Amino acid sequence: MFNLRLVEDHLNRFMASTNSEKLFFLPFNTDNGGHWLLVAINPIREVVYFLDSLHNPVSTYEAMKELVDTVIQVFRAQRGSQVPKSKANNITWIRVECLGQRNEVDCVFYMLQFMKEILLSNQIETPSKYFDDFKCATYSRSKLDELKEEWCQFMIELKVV
């Protein structure tokens, strides 16, 4: 699981380009350590896209939501953004209707594929109903096997493993 300090360090690197909008990806492992989901953050607009292949509402992961909200508030303060107190917690969370996994073990591959597809779309916004180019109900077993192979090759090329 990610801690606030690690996320703040990544946002500090992002601060170098505070005037340009970008998505900041936060792969998140839930408190019990058994499920991965993706959070894509646009800190400039204070919009958070939430992609969960189990289709749980964001309220299921209250600790994650608090962490991300806090990070955005820290980012806001570091940029010197003036926000009225009545809007201090006015961070927009968008639950993206994304593909659903069929079992309890493939969440990491869904999360990685969501990230890849967002990057391939070359957008700074994520549609709330996912991307038409990638729309389907779930990934087939052969697609999941292909994803696993792709990510293994990617990690080998980076000499991570």
C-alpha positions as CSV (number, residue, x, y, z in Angstrom):
1,M,0.0,0.0,0.0
2,F,1.2,3.5,-0.7
3,N,1.8,6.0,2.1
4,L,1.2,9.7,2.0
5,R,5.0,10.6,1.9
6,L,5.6,8.5,-1.2
7,V,2.7,10.1,-3.0
8,E,3.8,13.6,-1.9
9,D,7.3,12.9,-3.3
10,H,5.8,11.9,-6.7
11,L,3.6,15.0,-6.7
12,N,6.7,17.2,-5.9
13,R,8.3,15.9,-9.1
14,F,5.1,16.8,-10.9
15,M,5.3,20.3,-9.5
16,A,8.0,21.1,-12.0
17,S,5.2,21.5,-14.5
18,T,2.4,22.9,-12.4
19,N,0.9,24.8,-15.2
20,S,0.4,21.9,-17.5
21,E,-2.4,19.4,-17.0
22,K,-1.4,15.8,-16.7
23,L,-2.8,12.6,-15.3
24,F,-0.9,11.2,-12.3
25,F,-1.5,7.4,-11.9
26,L,-1.8,5.8,-8.5
27,P,-2.0,2.0,-8.6
28,F,-3.6,1.3,-5.3
29,N,-3.5,-1.9,-3.2
30,T,-6.4,-2.1,-0.8
31,D,-6.0,-2.2,3.0
32,N,-6.3,-6.0,3.1
33,G,-3.6,-6.3,0.4
34,G,-5.8,-8.5,-1.8
35,H,-7.1,-6.1,-4.5
36,W,-5.6,-3.6,-6.9
37,L,-7.4,-0.7,-8.5
38,L,-6.3,2.4,-10.4
39,V,-6.7,6.0,-9.5
40,A,-5.9,8.6,-12.1
41,I,-5.5,12.1,-10.7
42,N,-5.5,15.5,-12.5
43,P,-4.2,17.7,-9.7
44,I,-4.7,20.9,-11.6
45,R,-8.4,20.4,-12.1
46,E,-8.7,18.5,-8.8
47,V,-10.4,15.6,-10.5
48,V,-9.8,12.0,-9.5
49,Y,-10.8,9.1,-11.8
50,F,-11.4,5.8,-10.0
51,L,-11.2,2.5,-11.9
52,D,-12.1,-0.7,-10.0
53,S,-12.6,-4.0,-11.8
54,L,-14.7,-5.2,-8.9
55,H,-17.1,-2.2,-9.5
56,N,-17.1,-1.2,-5.8
57,P,-18.1,2.4,-4.9
58,V,-15.2,4.7,-3.8
59,S,-16.8,4.6,-0.3
60,T,-15.5,1.0,0.0
61,Y,-12.0,2.4,0.1
62,E,-12.4,5.3,2.5
63,A,-8.7,5.3,3.6
64,M,-7.6,5.6,-0.1
65,K,-10.0,8.4,-0.7
66,E,-8.8,10.3,2.4
67,L,-5.2,9.8,1.3
68,V,-5.8,11.1,-2.3
69,D,-7.9,14.0,-1.0
70,T,-5.1,15.0,1.4
71,V,-2.5,14.8,-1.3
72,I,-4.5,17.0,-3.6
73,Q,-4.9,19.5,-0.7
74,V,-1.2,19.5,-0.1
75,F,-0.6,20.0,-3.8
76,R,-3.1,22.9,-3.8
77,A,-1.3,24.5,-0.8
78,Q,2.2,24.1,-2.4
79,R,0.9,25.8,-5.6
80,G,-0.5,28.6,-3.5
81,S,-4.0,28.1,-4.8
82,Q,-6.6,30.1,-2.9
83,V,-9.7,28.0,-2.3
84,P,-12.6,29.3,-0.1
85,K,-13.0,27.2,3.0
86,S,-16.5,26.2,1.8
87,K,-14.8,24.5,-1.2
88,A,-11.7,23.2,0.5
89,N,-12.9,19.6,0.2
90,N,-14.5,20.1,-3.3
91,I,-12.5,17.4,-5.1
92,T,-14.3,15.7,-7.9
93,W,-14.3,11.9,-7.8
94,I,-15.5,10.2,-11.0
95,R,-16.1,6.4,-10.9
96,V,-15.3,5.2,-14.3
97,E,-17.5,2.3,-15.6
98,C,-14.8,-0.1,-16.6
99,L,-14.4,-3.7,-17.3
100,G,-15.1,-6.2,-14.6
101,Q,-13.0,-9.1,-13.5
102,R,-14.5,-12.6,-13.3
103,N,-12.4,-14.0,-10.4
104,E,-10.5,-12.8,-7.4
105,V,-6.9,-12.8,-8.8
106,D,-6.8,-10.9,-12.1
107,C,-7.2,-7.4,-10.7
108,V,-3.6,-6.4,-11.1
109,F,-3.8,-7.1,-14.9
110,Y,-7.0,-5.1,-15.2
111,M,-5.4,-2.2,-13.3
112,L,-2.3,-2.3,-15.6
113,Q,-4.4,-2.5,-18.7
114,F,-6.6,0.4,-17.6
115,M,-3.4,2.5,-17.2
116,K,-2.1,1.4,-20.6
117,E,-5.4,2.2,-22.3
118,I,-5.6,5.6,-20.7
119,L,-2.0,6.4,-21.8
120,L,-2.8,5.2,-25.4
121,S,-5.9,7.4,-25.5
122,N,-3.5,10.4,-25.0
123,Q,-6.1,12.4,-23.1
124,I,-6.0,14.2,-19.8
125,E,-9.6,13.2,-19.0
126,T,-11.0,9.8,-18.6
127,P,-14.6,9.3,-19.8
128,S,-16.9,8.1,-17.1
129,K,-18.0,5.2,-19.3
130,Y,-14.5,4.2,-20.3
131,F,-13.1,4.3,-23.8
132,D,-15.1,3.2,-26.9
133,D,-12.0,1.8,-28.5
134,F,-11.5,-0.6,-25.6
135,K,-15.1,-1.2,-24.5
136,C,-16.1,-4.8,-23.7
137,A,-17.6,-6.4,-20.6
138,T,-14.5,-8.2,-19.4
139,Y,-11.2,-9.5,-20.8
140,S,-11.1,-13.0,-22.2
141,R,-8.7,-15.6,-20.7
142,S,-6.5,-15.3,-23.8
143,K,-6.5,-11.5,-23.5
144,L,-5.4,-11.8,-19.9
145,D,-2.7,-14.3,-20.8
146,E,-1.5,-11.8,-23.5
147,L,-1.4,-9.0,-21.0
148,K,0.6,-11.1,-18.6
149,E,3.1,-11.9,-21.3
150,E,3.3,-8.2,-22.3
151,W,4.0,-7.0,-18.8
152,C,6.6,-9.8,-18.2
153,Q,8.4,-8.7,-21.4
154,F,8.2,-5.1,-20.4
155,M,9.7,-5.8,-16.9
156,I,12.5,-8.0,-18.4
157,E,13.4,-5.2,-20.9
158,L,13.6,-2.7,-18.0
159,K,15.8,-5.3,-16.2
160,V,13.5,-5.0,-13.2
161,V,13.4,-8.8,-12.8
